[in-house]
Amino acid sequence: MTRSADGTPISLLIADDHPVVRDGLSGMFASDPGFEVLGEAADGAEALRLAQTLRPDVILMDLRMPGMDGVTAIGELARRGIPARVLVLTTYDTDSYVLPAIEAGATGYLLKDAPRDELLRAVRAAARGEAVLAPTVAARLMNRFRAPAAGPLSQRELQILELVAAGSTNRDAAAKLFISEATVKSHLLNIYGKLGVSDRAAAVAEAFNRGLLTPGGSA
């Protein structure tokens, strides 16, 4: 059994929009005397409120939640000076999720298929301030730093970005370009990676900032 530095149990806040996930995690940690679950949140805004009140050692944070998402909540925690360590626990390991979460201040990033023992070790490490990364996430980060700087957007990526800026859905863009919706999604992920953003709105804004798109016209 591992407790926090002063010998008390490691206190936790669990933030996830799925009640079954929250219940499962709460039960798992409650069964170990080295941990204490202080509260549960269904979205980022509730996680912020509870973190300010309860002051947990570690917050287990999902990323995709209604209202305020996990990345926004992580950034707000840092901005407000709330000292809790944030361990992301999600099903997504793509660059468009990993990088924004870590840049926002997450201490670690694990996937929901992590074994119980691995999750317990990760929370203990996060409580000590140690970085914790799922193997696939660590590999992605290594590859990103080893790879050359992201290249310019391809012509097809620019076409998709123009359609997105004009309000097209993925399905609309696929129909207009005579490609599959899955191909559009793949191009969008590449666009996010090249522009260093995590969603459609941010991609469009960054494209305008860089002059890749111009108001009322094409790139």
Buried (B, 14 or more C-beta within 10 A) or exposed (E): EBBBEEEEBBBBBBBBBEEEBBEBBBEBBEEBEBBBBBBBBBBBBBBBEBBEEBEBBBBBBBBEBEEBBBBBBBBBBBEEEBEBBBBBBBEBBBBBBBBBBBEBBBBBBBBBEBEEEBBBBBBBBBBBEEEBBBEEBBEBBEEEEEEEEEEEBEEBBBBBBBBBBEEBEBEBBBEBBEBEBEBBBEBBEBBBBBBBBBBBEBBBBBBBEEEBBEEEEEB
